[in-house]
Structure formats: C-alpha cells, structure tokens
Amino acid sequence: MPIKNLHKIEQPREKLQKYGAERLSDAELFAILLRTGPKGSGVLELSKKILRQLPGVRLANAGYKELRQIYGLGPAKACEIVACFELGRRMLKDKKASLIISPREVWEQCRDIWASKKEHFVVFFLDTQNQEIKRELISIGTLNASLIHPREVFEPAIKYLASHIILCHNHPSGSLEPSDEDLAVTKRLTDSGKLLGIEVIDHVIITSRGYMSFKEKNLL
C-alpha cells in the first residue's frame, strides 16, 4: 500500500515526529530514507524486501553494486544508502563504549537462516572492544570437523584483524541441544583460537523459536 493511502498518523514521517524514531520499525525508518518505491509498489514494501534480502549488518556493509541488483533501487537511492551507512561508521569510529554482541543479537542478526533446511555455519568477527567488524558465512551443510576446518574460520579472522569471534549455526531440526559434533567442533576451534590469540567467546545455536548460547550454558 502506498504511504499516502495510510492513515496520517501511520505514515512513517508523521509517526517519527509524534512519537520519536525509536517507536518506528526498521522498515518504517528505511522508508523515510528511500522516500518512494518503484512504480506499482509502495516504499514500505520495498523497504521490507531490502531488509529481507540484506538482514542486519549485511545491509550496513552492502556496496553500491550489490544494492543496484535489487529491483526498485536506482543509482540515486543506492548511493544514498551507502553514504548513510558510511557516515554512520565515521561518526561512531571513535566511540569509546564497548558494544558487546549478545546471544540474542546474534540470533536476531541471523534470522535469514532460521528456517533453512540445511545447517549454515556463520562467524562474527569482532575487534578488541567486541564490536562487530564483519559477519561471514563459512559453510553450508552438516556441521562436522571435516567441513569446519580452523583454516576456514581463522584466515578471515586474521584478514579482518579480529581479536575475538562468535560462532553461530542453525539447527534445521528445531532442537536447541548441541550435538556431540557441535561440541567437538567448538572445542577444536576454541583450541585453535588460543594458539592464534583469537578468542572464541561464544557459539550460538539458533532456530526460528530461539537460541542456545554455549557461554551461557558454561560449555566453553
């Protein structure tokens, strides 16, 4: 539905003015930035589509070429999005407070793999203040030691100058209990990290209904 057809108080700009930005959804905030959608589609619909295709930090790290592949994003809008996130990064560059990624935030940022039929193994690379540098998909398939080699995890960690990492994978079965293979892979990567001076600070198992943190369960 076009924004102009929404009730006045439900339109994103009016909601922001009346209630403040914190009361708006991600899609509504993004719609304010985009302003208009493609012909025949509302800007809120476009916003939701972009957030589904590029969830969490993937959108913040998306480049111009990647954004231009999304129908409805022309050159001007793609440039504005890249410029917006780059400006935000520069403004926060010298921020002193530590932003620690919690297991719940890991779960929320990985919503794109919640319902996947295959296991996806993801690593969050963090700096010395536990602030996120990069999220990267390492493998797709059954989690086992032969697929998840320390090299695949720690080569990018070294490239990104990461000090810590958080491991994450989904369970298509819906179970949040770690398997013997989960425990073995976690121990192998934790031991490898100790040798390299890159700490594994958590391993989070996720499903569409919730998450399980190795750290919270004292399994690390």
Short mmCIF file of the C-alpha atoms (twelve columns), coordinates in Angstrom:
data_MODEL
# 
_entry.id   MODEL 
# 
loop_
_atom_site.group_PDB 
_atom_site.id 
_atom_site.type_symbol 
_atom_site.label_atom_id 
_atom_site.label_alt_id 
_atom_site.label_comp_id 
_atom_site.label_asym_id 
_atom_site.label_seq_id 
_atom_site.Cartn_x 
_atom_site.Cartn_y 
_atom_site.Cartn_z 
_atom_site.pdbx_PDB_model_num 
ATOM 1   C CA . MET A 1   0.000  0.000   0.000  1 
ATOM 2   C CA . PRO A 2   1.380  3.459   -0.894 1 
ATOM 3   C CA . ILE A 3   2.228  5.557   2.157  1 
ATOM 4   C CA . LYS A 4   -0.188 8.274   1.046  1 
ATOM 5   C CA . ASN A 5   -3.045 5.765   1.462  1 
ATOM 6   C CA . LEU A 6   -2.146 5.080   5.092  1 
ATOM 7   C CA . HIS A 7   -3.864 6.974   7.868  1 
ATOM 8   C CA . LYS A 8   -1.925 10.169  8.553  1 
ATOM 9   C CA . ILE A 9   -0.669 9.041   11.956 1 
ATOM 10  C CA . GLU A 10  0.524  5.703   10.498 1 
ATOM 11  C CA . GLN A 11  2.776  7.359   7.934  1 
ATOM 12  C CA . PRO A 12  6.466  6.982   8.935  1 
ATOM 13  C CA . ARG A 13  7.408  10.664  8.956  1 
ATOM 14  C CA . GLU A 14  4.345  11.622  10.987 1 
ATOM 15  C CA . LYS A 15  4.965  8.761   13.448 1 
ATOM 16  C CA . LEU A 16  8.565  9.875   13.895 1 
ATOM 17  C CA . GLN A 17  7.515  13.456  14.520 1 
ATOM 18  C CA . LYS A 18  4.877  12.458  17.073 1 
ATOM 19  C CA . TYR A 19  6.492  9.502   18.857 1 
ATOM 20  C CA . GLY A 20  10.218 9.637   18.062 1 
ATOM 21  C CA . ALA A 21  12.423 7.431   15.854 1 
ATOM 22  C CA . GLU A 22  12.680 4.644   18.443 1 
ATOM 23  C CA . ARG A 23  8.965  3.844   18.010 1 
ATOM 24  C CA . LEU A 24  9.333  3.083   14.287 1 
ATOM 25  C CA . SER A 25  10.084 -0.326  12.804 1 
ATOM 26  C CA . ASP A 26  13.227 -0.895  10.732 1 
ATOM 27  C CA . ALA A 27  11.103 -0.885  7.584  1 
ATOM 28  C CA . GLU A 28  9.465  2.428   8.503  1 
ATOM 29  C CA . LEU A 29  12.813 4.073   9.238  1 
ATOM 30  C CA . PHE A 30  14.217 2.786   5.968  1 
ATOM 31  C CA . ALA A 31  11.129 4.000   4.105  1 
ATOM 32  C CA . ILE A 32  11.845 7.545   5.306  1 
ATOM 33  C CA . LEU A 33  15.314 7.275   3.801  1 
ATOM 34  C CA . LEU A 34  14.070 5.817   0.493  1 
ATOM 35  C CA . ARG A 35  11.085 8.219   0.220  1 
ATOM 36  C CA . THR A 36  9.462  6.446   -2.770 1 
ATOM 37  C CA . GLY A 37  9.092  2.936   -4.127 1 
ATOM 38  C CA . PRO A 38  9.116  1.642   -7.713 1 
ATOM 39  C CA . LYS A 39  6.079  2.096   -9.936 1 
ATOM 40  C CA . GLY A 40  3.234  -0.097  -8.754 1 
ATOM 41  C CA . SER A 41  4.805  -0.772  -5.342 1 
ATOM 42  C CA . GLY A 42  4.856  1.162   -2.089 1 
ATOM 43  C CA . VAL A 43  8.045  2.308   -0.395 1 
ATOM 44  C CA . LEU A 44  7.253  0.245   2.722  1 
ATOM 45  C CA . GLU A 45  7.031  -2.867  0.570  1 
ATOM 46  C CA . LEU A 46  10.396 -2.009  -0.995 1 
ATOM 47  C CA . SER A 47  11.905 -1.408  2.446  1 
ATOM 48  C CA . LYS A 48  10.726 -4.788  3.736  1 
ATOM 49  C CA . LYS A 49  12.067 -6.550  0.656  1 
ATOM 50  C CA . ILE A 50  15.515 -4.968  1.066  1 
ATOM 51  C CA . LEU A 51  15.630 -5.840  4.775  1 
ATOM 52  C CA . ARG A 52  14.719 -9.449  3.979  1 
ATOM 53  C CA . GLN A 53  17.399 -9.765  1.301  1 
ATOM 54  C CA . LEU A 54  20.062 -7.939  3.315  1 
ATOM 55  C CA . PRO A 55  19.274 -8.519  7.011  1 
ATOM 56  C CA . GLY A 56  21.194 -6.951  9.870  1 
ATOM 57  C CA . VAL A 57  24.746 -5.847  9.199  1 
ATOM 58  C CA . ARG A 58  24.640 -7.214  5.646  1 
ATOM 59  C CA . LEU A 59  22.713 -4.090  4.656  1 
ATOM 60  C CA . ALA A 60  25.127 -1.808  6.507  1 
ATOM 61  C CA . ASN A 61  28.056 -3.437  4.672  1 
ATOM 62  C CA . ALA A 62  26.403 -3.672  1.255  1 
ATOM 63  C CA . GLY A 63  28.147 -1.876  -1.595 1 
ATOM 64  C CA . TYR A 64  26.692 0.114   -4.464 1 
ATOM 65  C CA . LYS A 65  26.800 -2.765  -6.964 1 
ATOM 66  C CA . GLU A 66  25.069 -5.176  -4.575 1 
ATOM 67  C CA . LEU A 67  22.299 -2.686  -3.842 1 
ATOM 68  C CA . ARG A 68  21.741 -1.963  -7.525 1 
ATOM 69  C CA . GLN A 69  20.833 -5.617  -8.061 1 
ATOM 70  C CA . ILE A 70  17.648 -5.124  -6.027 1 
ATOM 71  C CA . TYR A 71  14.677 -4.167  -8.148 1 
ATOM 72  C CA . GLY A 72  13.417 -0.725  -7.193 1 
ATOM 73  C CA . LEU A 73  16.795 0.697   -6.174 1 
ATOM 74  C CA . GLY A 74  18.113 3.107   -8.753 1 
ATOM 75  C CA . PRO A 75  21.551 4.751   -8.755 1 
ATOM 76  C CA . ALA A 76  20.480 7.673   -6.567 1 
ATOM 77  C CA . LYS A 77  18.867 5.559   -3.842 1 
ATOM 78  C CA . ALA A 78  21.764 3.066   -3.822 1 
ATOM 79  C CA . CYS A 79  24.238 5.929   -3.384 1 
ATOM 80  C CA . GLU A 80  22.172 7.444   -0.575 1 
ATOM 81  C CA . ILE A 81  22.078 4.138   1.324  1 
ATOM 82  C CA . VAL A 82  25.837 3.576   1.004  1 
ATOM 83  C CA . ALA A 83  26.518 7.187   2.024  1 
ATOM 84  C CA . CYS A 84  24.176 6.917   5.025  1 
ATOM 85  C CA . PHE A 85  25.906 3.856   6.492  1 
ATOM 86  C CA . GLU A 86  29.392 5.157   5.711  1 
ATOM 87  C CA . LEU A 87  28.600 8.403   7.515  1 
ATOM 88  C CA . GLY A 88  27.304 6.403   10.493 1 
ATOM 89  C CA . ARG A 89  30.516 4.359   10.597 1 
ATOM 90  C CA . ARG A 90  32.629 7.513   10.573 1 
ATOM 91  C CA . MET A 91  30.573 9.126   13.320 1 
ATOM 92  C CA . LEU A 92  30.960 6.027   15.517 1 
ATOM 93  C CA . LYS A 93  34.603 5.378   14.679 1 
ATOM 94  C CA . ASP A 94  35.953 6.991   17.833 1 
ATOM 95  C CA . LYS A 95  33.153 5.800   20.115 1 
ATOM 96  C CA . LYS A 96  34.654 4.664   23.411 1 
ATOM 97  C CA . ALA A 97  31.852 2.481   24.779 1 
ATOM 98  C CA . SER A 98  32.111 -1.240  24.143 1 
ATOM 99  C CA . LEU A 99  29.254 -2.758  22.143 1 
ATOM 100 C CA . ILE A 100 29.140 -6.420  23.123 1 
ATOM 101 C CA . ILE A 101 27.096 -8.645  20.832 1 
ATOM 102 C CA . SER A 102 24.743 -10.718 22.965 1 
ATOM 103 C CA . PRO A 103 23.485 -14.200 22.000 1 
ATOM 104 C CA . ARG A 104 20.052 -12.702 21.343 1 
ATOM 105 C CA . GLU A 105 21.551 -10.129 18.961 1 
ATOM 106 C CA . VAL A 106 23.394 -12.940 17.162 1 
ATOM 107 C CA . TRP A 107 20.063 -14.775 16.864 1 
ATOM 108 C CA . GLU A 108 18.304 -11.683 15.525 1 
ATOM 109 C CA . GLN A 109 21.057 -10.906 13.017 1 
ATOM 110 C CA . CYS A 110 20.892 -14.459 11.672 1 
ATOM 111 C CA . ARG A 111 17.143 -14.518 11.059 1 
ATOM 112 C CA . ASP A 112 17.881 -15.207 7.382  1 
ATOM 113 C CA . ILE A 113 18.979 -18.763 8.262  1 
ATOM 114 C CA . TRP A 114 16.429 -19.569 10.999 1 
ATOM 115 C CA . ALA A 115 14.245 -21.764 8.801  1 
ATOM 116 C CA . SER A 116 16.883 -23.067 6.401  1 
ATOM 117 C CA . LYS A 117 16.697 -26.789 5.566  1 
ATOM 118 C CA . LYS A 118 20.490 -27.030 5.741  1 
ATOM 119 C CA . GLU A 119 22.880 -26.075 8.512  1 
ATOM 120 C CA . HIS A 120 24.616 -22.738 7.930  1 
ATOM 121 C CA . PHE A 121 27.787 -22.012 9.890  1 
ATOM 122 C CA . VAL A 122 28.385 -18.287 10.430 1 
ATOM 123 C CA . VAL A 123 31.197 -16.426 12.187 1 
ATOM 124 C CA . PHE A 124 31.067 -12.921 13.649 1 
ATOM 125 C CA . PHE A 125 34.495 -11.256 13.663 1 
ATOM 126 C CA . LEU A 126 34.956 -8.718  16.465 1 
ATOM 127 C CA . ASP A 127 37.526 -6.086  17.348 1 
ATOM 128 C CA . THR A 128 39.256 -5.536  20.694 1 
ATOM 129 C CA . GLN A 129 36.118 -3.856  22.106 1 
ATOM 130 C CA . ASN A 130 33.887 -6.734  20.973 1 
ATOM 131 C CA . GLN A 131 32.370 -4.541  18.296 1 
ATOM 132 C CA . GLU A 132 31.438 -6.292  15.092 1 
ATOM 133 C CA . ILE A 133 33.787 -5.986  12.126 1 
ATOM 134 C CA . LYS A 134 32.185 -8.482  9.783  1 
ATOM 135 C CA . ARG A 135 29.750 -11.392 9.620  1 
ATOM 136 C CA . GLU A 136 30.689 -14.185 7.215  1 
ATOM 137 C CA . LEU A 137 29.086 -17.454 6.102  1 
ATOM 138 C CA . ILE A 138 31.735 -20.173 6.383  1 
ATOM 139 C CA . SER A 139 29.896 -23.288 5.214  1 
ATOM 140 C CA . ILE A 140 26.543 -24.814 4.330  1 
ATOM 141 C CA . GLY A 141 25.861 -28.445 5.202  1 
ATOM 142 C CA . THR A 142 26.008 -30.812 8.150  1 
ATOM 143 C CA . LEU A 143 28.260 -29.417 10.849 1 
ATOM 144 C CA . ASN A 144 31.305 -31.630 11.267 1 
ATOM 145 C CA . ALA A 145 35.029 -31.303 11.757 1 
ATOM 146 C CA . SER A 146 35.835 -32.130 8.136  1 
ATOM 147 C CA . LEU A 147 33.700 -29.258 6.836  1 
ATOM 148 C CA . ILE A 148 34.587 -26.715 9.518  1 
ATOM 149 C CA . HIS A 149 38.357 -26.553 9.362  1 
ATOM 150 C CA . PRO A 150 40.094 -23.987 11.605 1 
ATOM 151 C CA . ARG A 151 41.724 -22.531 8.495  1 
ATOM 152 C CA . GLU A 152 38.323 -21.530 7.068  1 
ATOM 153 C CA . VAL A 153 37.494 -19.671 10.269 1 
ATOM 154 C CA . PHE A 154 40.788 -18.065 11.226 1 
ATOM 155 C CA . GLU A 155 42.101 -16.976 7.808  1 
ATOM 156 C CA . PRO A 156 39.374 -14.305 7.543  1 
ATOM 157 C CA . ALA A 157 39.810 -13.510 11.254 1 
ATOM 158 C CA . ILE A 158 43.439 -12.638 10.573 1 
ATOM 159 C CA . LYS A 159 42.495 -10.700 7.436  1 
ATOM 160 C CA . TYR A 160 39.958 -8.594  9.366  1 
ATOM 161 C CA . LEU A 161 42.375 -8.139  12.300 1 
ATOM 162 C CA . ALA A 162 39.767 -9.668  14.608 1 
ATOM 163 C CA . SER A 163 40.543 -10.119 18.286 1 
ATOM 164 C CA . HIS A 164 37.534 -12.292 19.096 1 
ATOM 165 C CA . ILE A 165 34.987 -14.358 17.204 1 
ATOM 166 C CA . ILE A 166 31.482 -15.670 17.834 1 
ATOM 167 C CA . LEU A 167 30.400 -18.903 16.158 1 
ATOM 168 C CA . CYS A 168 26.805 -19.483 15.114 1 
ATOM 169 C CA . HIS A 169 24.874 -22.183 13.274 1 
ATOM 170 C CA . ASN A 170 21.251 -23.166 12.799 1 
ATOM 171 C CA . HIS A 171 19.580 -26.483 13.577 1 
ATOM 172 C CA . PRO A 172 17.031 -27.384 10.854 1 
ATOM 173 C CA . SER A 173 15.574 -29.975 13.256 1 
ATOM 174 C CA . GLY A 174 14.421 -27.196 15.577 1 
ATOM 175 C CA . SER A 175 16.348 -28.637 18.525 1 
ATOM 176 C CA . LEU A 176 18.494 -26.273 20.573 1 
ATOM 177 C CA . GLU A 177 20.544 -29.047 22.149 1 
ATOM 178 C CA . PRO A 178 24.182 -29.236 20.964 1 
ATOM 179 C CA . SER A 179 25.189 -32.487 19.294 1 
ATOM 180 C CA . ASP A 180 28.432 -34.330 20.020 1 
ATOM 181 C CA . GLU A 181 29.732 -32.929 16.723 1 
ATOM 182 C CA . ASP A 182 28.798 -29.384 17.783 1 
ATOM 183 C CA . LEU A 183 30.789 -29.828 20.981 1 
ATOM 184 C CA . ALA A 184 33.772 -31.324 19.139 1 
ATOM 185 C CA . VAL A 185 33.890 -28.565 16.502 1 
ATOM 186 C CA . THR A 186 33.584 -25.877 19.181 1 
ATOM 187 C CA . LYS A 187 36.466 -27.346 21.190 1 
ATOM 188 C CA . ARG A 188 38.655 -27.679 18.091 1 
ATOM 189 C CA . LEU A 189 38.067 -24.060 17.068 1 
ATOM 190 C CA . THR A 190 38.466 -22.782 20.628 1 
ATOM 191 C CA . ASP A 191 41.802 -24.574 20.983 1 
ATOM 192 C CA . SER A 192 42.963 -23.249 17.597 1 
ATOM 193 C CA . GLY A 193 41.960 -19.740 18.587 1 
ATOM 194 C CA . LYS A 194 44.031 -19.932 21.749 1 
ATOM 195 C CA . LEU A 195 47.119 -20.755 19.682 1 
ATOM 196 C CA . LEU A 196 46.491 -17.756 17.430 1 
ATOM 197 C CA . GLY A 197 45.468 -15.359 20.188 1 
ATOM 198 C CA . ILE A 198 41.935 -15.028 18.787 1 
ATOM 199 C CA . GLU A 199 39.372 -15.931 21.435 1 
ATOM 200 C CA . VAL A 200 36.150 -17.780 20.653 1 
ATOM 201 C CA . ILE A 201 33.823 -16.005 23.069 1 
ATOM 202 C CA . ASP A 202 30.620 -17.891 22.239 1 
ATOM 203 C CA . HIS A 203 28.919 -20.412 19.989 1 
ATOM 204 C CA . VAL A 204 25.213 -19.805 19.439 1 
ATOM 205 C CA . ILE A 205 22.820 -22.453 18.108 1 
ATOM 206 C CA . ILE A 206 19.727 -20.882 16.559 1 
ATOM 207 C CA . THR A 207 16.284 -21.921 15.326 1 
ATOM 208 C CA . SER A 208 13.169 -19.946 14.458 1 
ATOM 209 C CA . ARG A 209 11.954 -20.345 18.051 1 
ATOM 210 C CA . GLY A 210 15.070 -19.264 19.919 1 
ATOM 211 C CA . TYR A 211 18.744 -19.780 20.626 1 
ATOM 212 C CA . MET A 212 21.223 -21.571 22.895 1 
ATOM 213 C CA . SER A 213 24.496 -19.993 23.974 1 
ATOM 214 C CA . PHE A 214 27.475 -22.226 24.782 1 
ATOM 215 C CA . LYS A 215 28.817 -19.469 27.029 1 
ATOM 216 C CA . GLU A 216 25.582 -19.139 28.994 1 
ATOM 217 C CA . LYS A 217 25.481 -22.933 29.419 1 
ATOM 218 C CA . ASN A 218 29.125 -22.995 30.542 1 
ATOM 219 C CA . LEU A 219 30.097 -25.203 27.581 1 
ATOM 220 C CA . LEU A 220 33.086 -23.071 26.560 1 
# 
